[in-house]
Amino acid sequence: MLGLLLILALNLVVSFFNARACGQMWAEREQSGPFLFLVIWSAAIQSAIGFSSILIFAGAYAAHGMGILPDKAMKATLSLWYLAIIFPTLGTGFLITIHSWIVAYRERNLLDMASAAYNTVAMAHNLYQASSGIGDAFGSVFTFFSSVTDDDEDGAGILVVITVLAIVVFALGGGALLTRAIIRHYAGSLPMPERAAQLSRA
């Protein structure tokens, strides 16, 4: 549990700074070229996914603790969220990794090279995890939904399904809204010379 909390705390910090950086460059995203435009959007998507990871665990564990979600339904909730975010995570992560390589090669300083190395390791880890995680998640979701029938006593199974879907939608929507709020808060917050320098460096 301590390890999970540390990971979620790291996701919170990284997601905030991703959204903040997006906000600072948001006004110029359409003038920054097609590749950097995609990178800015990729960082925003990564931010939303990071925030949603906190919300999905908070919602699932709260519902499980209150007895609303049984163990199998809780696993299906986390698996369904994982299936919703894994392909956007891999796609945007690939673009961000490529961009970090370009910046590291151009700038050739320790910080940018460390950032490129971190992105590379994170991308490799995500690809490795996805190779088995996607199949396991599909299996968990399929097993859960196939075990629920319309003739469940008192409709309890259907209520659990609705709860599972509601928690996943809450996590994904909440992550997107948090990212949007931070981007809007920081949009145009840098003076023009600093924004121009940040864009030219990116």
C-alpha positions in Angstrom: 0.0 0.0 0.0 2.8 2.4 0.8 4.4 1.8 -2.6 1.0 2.5 -4.3 0.6 5.7 -2.4 4.1 6.8 -3.4 3.4 6.1 -7.1 0.1 8.0 -6.9 1.8 10.9 -5.2 4.4 10.9 -8.0 1.6 10.8 -10.6 0.0 13.8 -8.9 3.2 15.9 -9.1 4.1 14.9 -12.6 0.6 15.4 -13.9 0.4 18.9 -12.3 3.7 20.0 -13.9 2.7 18.5 -17.3 -0.6 20.5 -17.2 1.2 23.6 -16.1 3.8 23.4 -18.9 0.9 22.8 -21.4 -0.9 25.9 -20.1 2.2 28.0 -20.5 2.5 27.0 -24.1 -1.2 26.6 -24.9 -1.7 29.9 -26.6 1.1 29.3 -29.1 0.3 25.6 -29.7 -1.1 26.2 -33.2 1.8 28.3 -34.3 4.5 26.0 -32.9 4.5 23.5 -35.8 2.6 20.2 -36.2 5.0 18.0 -34.3 5.2 20.3 -31.2 1.5 20.8 -31.4 1.1 17.0 -31.0 3.6 17.0 -28.2 1.7 19.6 -26.3 -1.5 17.7 -26.7 0.3 14.5 -25.7 1.5 16.1 -22.5 -2.1 17.2 -21.7 -3.4 13.7 -22.3 -0.6 12.3 -20.1 -1.6 14.7 -17.4 -5.3 13.7 -17.6 -4.3 10.1 -17.4 -2.1 10.7 -14.4 -4.9 12.5 -12.5 -7.3 9.8 -13.5 -5.0 7.1 -11.9 -5.5 8.8 -8.6 -9.2 9.2 -9.0 -9.8 5.6 -10.1 -7.9 4.1 -7.1 -9.7 6.5 -4.7 -13.1 5.7 -6.1 -12.6 2.0 -6.4 -11.1 1.6 -2.9 -13.8 3.8 -1.4 -16.6 1.8 -3.0 -14.9 -1.5 -2.0 -14.5 -0.3 1.6 -18.1 0.6 1.8 -19.1 -2.8 0.5 -20.5 -1.5 -2.8 -17.9 -3.3 -5.0 -17.0 -6.9 -4.3 -13.4 -8.0 -5.0 -14.1 -9.2 -8.6 -15.9 -6.0 -9.4 -13.1 -3.9 -8.0 -10.6 -5.7 -10.2 -12.8 -5.2 -13.2 -13.0 -1.5 -12.4 -9.3 -1.1 -12.4 -8.9 -3.3 -15.5 -11.5 -1.4 -17.5 -9.8 1.9 -16.6 -6.5 0.4 -17.7 -7.9 -0.7 -21.1 -9.3 2.8 -21.6 -5.9 4.5 -20.9 -3.2 2.1 -22.1 -3.3 2.9 -25.8 -3.4 6.7 -25.4 -0.6 6.3 -22.8 1.6 4.4 -25.2 0.9 6.7 -28.2 1.4 10.0 -26.4 4.4 8.5 -24.5 6.1 7.6 -27.8 5.7 11.1 -29.1 7.0 12.7 -25.9 10.0 10.3 -25.8 10.9 11.1 -29.4 10.7 14.8 -28.6 12.9 14.4 -25.5 15.5 12.7 -27.7 15.5 15.6 -30.1 15.8 18.1 -27.3 18.6 16.1 -25.6 20.6 15.8 -28.9 20.1 19.6 -29.6 20.8 21.0 -26.1 23.3 18.3 -24.9 23.0 19.2 -21.2 22.7 16.8 -18.3 19.1 17.7 -17.4 17.7 17.1 -20.9 19.7 13.9 -21.3 18.3 12.7 -18.0 14.8 13.6 -19.1 15.3 11.6 -22.3 16.7 8.7 -20.4 13.7 8.7 -18.0 11.2 8.9 -20.8 12.9 6.0 -22.6 12.9 3.8 -19.5 9.3 4.7 -18.8 8.2 4.0 -22.3 10.0 0.6 -22.3 8.4 -0.3 -19.0 4.9 0.6 -20.2 5.4 -1.5 -23.4 6.6 -4.4 -21.3 3.7 -4.1 -18.9 1.2 -3.8 -21.7 2.4 -7.0 -23.3 0.8 -9.0 -20.6 -1.3 -6.4 -18.8 -3.7 -5.9 -21.7 -4.6 -9.6 -21.9 -5.0 -9.9 -18.2 -7.2 -6.8 -18.1 -9.4 -8.1 -21.0 -9.8 -11.4 -19.1 -10.8 -9.7 -15.9 -13.3 -7.4 -17.6 -14.8 -10.2 -19.7 -15.1 -12.6 -16.7 -16.8 -9.9 -14.7 -19.3 -8.8 -17.3 -20.1 -12.4 -18.5 -20.9 -13.3 -14.9 -23.6 -10.7 -14.7 -27.0 -11.5 -16.0 -30.3 -9.6 -16.2 -32.0 -12.1 -13.9 -29.7 -11.4 -11.0 -31.6 -11.4 -7.8 -32.9 -7.9 -7.0 -30.9 -6.6 -10.0 -27.8 -6.5 -7.7 -25.5 -7.5 -10.5 -26.7 -4.7 -12.8 -26.2 -2.2 -10.0 -22.6 -3.3 -9.6 -22.0 -3.0 -13.3 -23.4 0.6 -13.3 -21.2 1.4 -10.3 -18.1 0.0 -12.1 -18.9 2.1 -15.2 -19.6 5.2 -13.2 -16.3 5.0 -11.3 -14.4 4.6 -14.5 -16.2 7.5 -16.2 -15.7 9.6 -13.0 -12.0 9.0 -13.0 -11.5 9.7 -16.8 -13.7 12.7 -16.8 -12.3 14.1 -13.5 -8.7 13.7 -14.8 -9.6 15.6 -18.0 -11.4 18.4 -16.1 -8.5 18.8 -13.7 -6.0 19.1 -16.5 -8.2 21.5 -18.4 -8.6 23.7 -15.2 -4.8 23.8 -14.7 -4.1 24.6 -18.4 -6.6 27.4 -18.3 -5.2 28.8 -15.1 -1.6 28.9 -16.5 -2.5 29.8 -20.1 -0.5 32.9 -21.1 1.0 33.1 -17.6 4.6 33.5 -18.9 5.8 36.8 -20.3 6.1 36.7 -24.1 10.0 36.5 -24.1 9.9 33.6 -21.7 7.2 31.8 -23.7 9.2 32.4 -26.9 12.3 30.9 -25.3 10.4 27.9 -24.0 8.9 27.2 -27.4 12.3 27.6 -29.2 13.9 25.2 -26.7 11.1 22.7 -27.2 
